[in-house]
Amino acid sequence: QVQLVESGGGLVQAGGSLRLSCAASGRAISARAMGWFRQAPGKEREFVAAISWNVISTYYADSVKGRFTVSRDNAKNTLYLQMNGLRPEDTAVYYCAAQRTPYTAGSTKPDDFDSWGQGTQVTVSS
C-alpha cells in the first residue's frame, strides 16, 4: 500500500493562496488516479479535486472550480493542489488519496480511494 503525507497547509487571509503537496512513498502512484478531499468541523468529508493517472483528466467540485488547480509529478511521486482566491468556507483539513483501481480516469467518491494521508489544516481568515 502507498503511504501519503500532505504538507503546505496553514493560516491565510481571504483572497490569499496556498499550495498543498502530497508526497507518496512505499509504492509509486503513477498508475493511480489521485484526489483531494476536505473535511470541516462538524461536516462530512467532501470531494475537492481529482486527476487521472495519465494527467489527461481533472475534476473539481463546483465550489472550487476556477480557483483550485490539481496537478501531479509522477517522476517525483507527488500530487499538488494550488489554491487561489481562498475563502473562509475553504477552511478544513485537506486530505490526499490514491484510488484503489489503477489506470482509471478518476473519481469523486471517497469509497473509490484506499490510501489516505493524515491531512493538513487550511484556515482562511476573513
C-alpha positions in Angstrom: 0.0 0.0 0.0 1.1 3.5 -0.6 1.8 6.0 2.2 0.8 9.6 1.6 2.0 12.7 3.5 0.4 16.1 3.0 2.1 19.4 3.6 1.6 23.1 2.8 -1.4 23.9 4.9 -1.5 27.0 7.1 -3.3 30.2 8.0 -4.0 32.6 5.2 -6.3 35.7 4.7 -9.3 35.6 2.5 -8.2 36.1 -1.1 -4.8 34.5 -0.5 -3.2 31.4 -1.9 -1.7 28.1 -0.7 -0.1 25.2 -2.4 -0.6 21.8 -0.9 1.7 18.9 -1.7 1.2 15.2 -1.2 4.3 13.0 -1.2 3.9 9.3 -1.8 6.2 6.5 -0.6 6.1 2.8 -0.4 4.7 2.3 -3.9 4.6 4.5 -7.0 1.4 6.4 -7.6 2.0 6.9 -11.3 -0.6 4.2 -12.2 -3.3 5.6 -9.9 -5.8 8.4 -10.1 -5.3 10.8 -7.2 -7.7 13.0 -5.3 -8.0 15.8 -2.8 -10.8 15.8 -0.2 -11.5 18.1 2.7 -13.4 17.9 6.0 -14.6 20.9 8.0 -15.6 20.6 11.7 -19.0 19.1 12.0 -19.2 18.3 8.3 -18.7 15.2 6.2 -15.6 14.7 4.1 -16.2 16.2 0.7 -14.6 15.9 -2.7 -12.4 18.8 -3.8 -10.4 17.7 -6.9 -9.1 14.7 -8.7 -6.6 13.9 -11.5 -6.4 10.8 -13.7 -3.3 8.5 -13.6 -2.2 9.9 -17.0 -2.9 13.5 -16.3 -5.4 13.8 -19.1 -8.4 14.4 -17.0 -9.1 16.6 -14.0 -12.2 17.1 -11.9 -13.3 19.8 -9.5 -16.1 20.4 -7.0 -18.2 23.3 -8.2 -17.3 25.2 -5.1 -13.6 25.3 -6.1 -13.8 25.3 -9.9 -11.8 28.2 -11.3 -9.9 28.8 -8.1 -8.1 25.5 -7.4 -5.8 23.5 -9.7 -4.8 19.9 -9.2 -1.6 18.6 -10.7 0.9 15.8 -10.3 4.5 15.0 -11.0 4.8 11.2 -11.4 8.6 11.4 -11.5 8.6 12.9 -8.0 5.7 10.7 -6.8 3.9 13.9 -5.7 0.4 15.4 -6.0 -0.3 19.1 -5.7 -3.2 21.4 -5.1 -2.8 25.1 -5.9 -5.5 27.1 -4.1 -6.1 30.7 -5.1 -8.8 33.1 -4.1 -9.2 31.3 -0.8 -12.4 31.9 1.2 -13.3 31.4 4.8 -15.6 28.5 3.7 -12.5 26.7 2.4 -11.3 26.2 6.0 -10.9 22.5 6.6 -8.5 19.6 6.9 -7.3 18.6 3.4 -6.6 15.0 2.6 -4.9 13.5 -0.4 -5.9 10.0 -1.5 -4.9 7.3 -4.0 -7.5 5.5 -6.0 -7.8 1.7 -5.4 -8.0 0.6 -9.0 -5.1 1.5 -11.3 -5.3 3.1 -14.7 -8.6 4.8 -14.1 -9.8 8.3 -15.1 -10.5 9.5 -11.6 -13.4 9.5 -9.1 -15.2 11.9 -6.8 -16.3 9.2 -4.4 -14.2 8.6 -1.2 -15.0 4.9 -1.3 -13.0 4.5 -4.5 -9.8 5.5 -2.7 -8.0 3.1 -0.4 -4.9 5.1 0.6 -5.2 8.4 2.6 -2.8 10.9 4.1 -3.1 12.2 7.6 -4.4 15.6 6.4 -3.1 19.2 6.6 -5.1 22.1 8.1 -6.0 25.0 6.0 -7.5 28.0 7.8 -8.8 31.1 5.9 -9.5 34.2 8.0 -12.0 36.8 6.9 
